Amino acid sequence: MFTNEGRSWGTYKSSSGAKRYISMDYLKK
C-alpha cells in the first residue's frame, strides 16, 4: 500500500529477516 507521498519509499529485507524502509533514491545512488 503506497500513498502518493510514499511512492518514493521501498522496502528491503535485512539479513536478519526484518523489514526495513529505505528511500528509492538511495537505491538509485
C-alpha distance matrix in Angstrom:
0.0 3.8 6.8 10.1 11.3 8.7 9.2 12.3 11.0 10.6 11.5 14.9 16.9 20.2 23.4 23.4 20.2 18.2 14.8 15.2 13.3 15.1 15.1 15.3 18.6 20.0 19.4 21.3 24.2
3.8 0.0 3.8 6.6 7.7 5.3 5.7 9.1 8.5 9.3 11.2 14.9 17.6 20.6 24.1 24.4 21.6 19.3 15.7 15.2 12.5 13.6 12.7 12.9 15.8 17.6 17.5 19.0 21.9
6.8 3.8 0.0 3.8 5.2 4.9 6.3 9.5 9.9 11.8 14.2 17.9 20.8 23.5 27.1 27.3 24.7 22.2 18.6 17.6 14.6 15.3 13.9 14.3 16.6 18.8 19.3 20.3 23.0
10.1 6.6 3.8 0.0 3.8 5.5 5.6 8.3 10.2 12.7 15.8 19.4 22.7 25.2 28.9 29.5 27.1 24.7 20.9 19.5 16.1 16.0 13.7 13.7 15.3 18.1 18.7 19.1 21.8
11.3 7.7 5.2 3.8 0.0 3.8 5.8 7.1 8.6 11.8 14.8 18.4 21.6 23.8 27.5 28.0 25.9 23.2 19.6 17.7 14.1 13.8 11.6 12.4 13.7 16.2 17.4 18.1 20.3
8.7 5.3 4.9 5.5 3.8 0.0 3.8 5.4 5.5 8.3 11.1 14.8 17.9 20.2 23.9 24.4 22.2 19.6 15.9 14.2 10.7 10.8 9.2 10.1 12.2 14.2 15.1 16.3 18.7
9.2 5.7 6.3 5.6 5.8 3.8 0.0 3.8 5.3 7.5 10.9 14.3 17.8 20.3 23.9 24.9 22.6 20.5 16.7 15.2 11.8 11.2 8.9 8.4 10.7 13.2 13.4 14.1 17.0
12.3 9.1 9.5 8.3 7.1 5.4 3.8 0.0 3.8 6.8 10.5 13.5 17.1 19.1 22.7 24.0 22.2 20.1 16.5 14.2 10.6 8.9 5.9 5.5 7.2 9.8 10.5 11.2 13.6
11.0 8.5 9.9 10.2 8.6 5.5 5.3 3.8 0.0 3.8 7.0 10.2 13.7 15.7 19.4 20.4 18.6 16.3 12.7 10.5 6.9 5.9 4.3 5.3 8.1 9.3 9.9 11.8 14.0
10.6 9.3 11.8 12.7 11.8 8.3 7.5 6.8 3.8 0.0 3.8 6.9 10.4 12.9 16.5 17.6 15.5 13.8 10.2 8.7 6.0 5.6 5.8 5.8 9.5 9.8 9.0 11.6 14.1
11.5 11.2 14.2 15.8 14.8 11.1 10.9 10.5 7.0 3.8 0.0 3.8 6.9 9.6 13.1 14.1 11.8 10.1 6.6 5.8 4.7 6.0 8.2 8.8 12.3 11.5 10.5 13.7 15.9
14.9 14.9 17.9 19.4 18.4 14.8 14.3 13.5 10.2 6.9 3.8 0.0 3.8 6.4 9.7 11.2 9.2 8.5 5.9 5.7 6.5 7.3 10.1 10.4 13.5 11.9 10.3 13.8 15.6
16.9 17.6 20.8 22.7 21.6 17.9 17.8 17.1 13.7 10.4 6.9 3.8 0.0 3.8 6.6 7.8 5.6 5.7 4.7 6.3 8.8 10.3 13.5 14.1 17.0 15.0 13.5 17.1 18.5
20.2 20.6 23.5 25.2 23.8 20.2 20.3 19.1 15.7 12.9 9.6 6.4 3.8 0.0 3.8 5.3 5.2 5.5 6.3 6.9 10.0 11.2 14.6 15.7 18.0 15.3 14.2 18.0 18.6
23.4 24.1 27.1 28.9 27.5 23.9 23.9 22.7 19.4 16.5 13.1 9.7 6.6 3.8 0.0 3.8 5.3 7.5 9.5 10.6 13.8 14.8 18.2 19.0 21.1 18.3 16.9 20.4 20.8
23.4 24.4 27.3 29.5 28.0 24.4 24.9 24.0 20.4 17.6 14.1 11.2 7.8 5.3 3.8 0.0 3.8 5.6 8.8 10.4 14.1 15.9 19.5 20.9 23.2 20.4 19.5 23.2 23.6
20.2 21.6 24.7 27.1 25.9 22.2 22.6 22.2 18.6 15.5 11.8 9.2 5.6 5.2 5.3 3.8 0.0 3.8 6.5 9.2 12.7 14.9 18.5 19.5 22.3 20.0 18.7 22.4 23.5
18.2 19.3 22.2 24.7 23.2 19.6 20.5 20.1 16.3 13.8 10.1 8.5 5.7 5.5 7.5 5.6 3.8 0.0 3.8 6.3 10.0 12.7 16.3 18.0 20.7 18.6 17.9 21.7 22.7
14.8 15.7 18.6 20.9 19.6 15.9 16.7 16.5 12.7 10.2 6.6 5.9 4.7 6.3 9.5 8.8 6.5 3.8 0.0 3.8 6.8 9.8 13.2 14.8 17.8 16.1 15.4 19.1 20.5
15.2 15.2 17.6 19.5 17.7 14.2 15.2 14.2 10.5 8.7 5.8 5.7 6.3 6.9 10.6 10.4 9.2 6.3 3.8 0.0 3.8 6.6 10.2 12.4 15.0 13.1 13.1 16.8 17.8
13.3 12.5 14.6 16.1 14.1 10.7 11.8 10.6 6.9 6.0 4.7 6.5 8.8 10.0 13.8 14.1 12.7 10.0 6.8 3.8 0.0 3.8 6.9 9.5 12.0 10.8 11.3 14.6 15.9
15.1 13.6 15.3 16.0 13.8 10.8 11.2 8.9 5.9 5.6 6.0 7.3 10.3 11.2 14.8 15.9 14.9 12.7 9.8 6.6 3.8 0.0 3.8 6.5 8.5 7.0 8.0 11.2 12.2
15.1 12.7 13.9 13.7 11.6 9.2 8.9 5.9 4.3 5.8 8.2 10.1 13.5 14.6 18.2 19.5 18.5 16.3 13.2 10.2 6.9 3.8 0.0 3.8 5.3 5.4 7.0 9.2 10.6
15.3 12.9 14.3 13.7 12.4 10.1 8.4 5.5 5.3 5.8 8.8 10.4 14.1 15.7 19.0 20.9 19.5 18.0 14.8 12.4 9.5 6.5 3.8 0.0 3.8 5.3 5.1 6.4 9.0
18.6 15.8 16.6 15.3 13.7 12.2 10.7 7.2 8.1 9.5 12.3 13.5 17.0 18.0 21.1 23.2 22.3 20.7 17.8 15.0 12.0 8.5 5.3 3.8 0.0 3.8 5.4 5.1 6.6
20.0 17.6 18.8 18.1 16.2 14.2 13.2 9.8 9.3 9.8 11.5 11.9 15.0 15.3 18.3 20.4 20.0 18.6 16.1 13.1 10.8 7.0 5.4 5.3 3.8 0.0 3.8 5.4 5.4
19.4 17.5 19.3 18.7 17.4 15.1 13.4 10.5 9.9 9.0 10.5 10.3 13.5 14.2 16.9 19.5 18.7 17.9 15.4 13.1 11.3 8.0 7.0 5.1 5.4 3.8 0.0 3.8 5.5
21.3 19.0 20.3 19.1 18.1 16.3 14.1 11.2 11.8 11.6 13.7 13.8 17.1 18.0 20.4 23.2 22.4 21.7 19.1 16.8 14.6 11.2 9.2 6.4 5.1 5.4 3.8 0.0 3.8
24.2 21.9 23.0 21.8 20.3 18.7 17.0 13.6 14.0 14.1 15.9 15.6 18.5 18.6 20.8 23.6 23.5 22.7 20.5 17.8 15.9 12.2 10.6 9.0 6.6 5.4 5.5 3.8 0.0
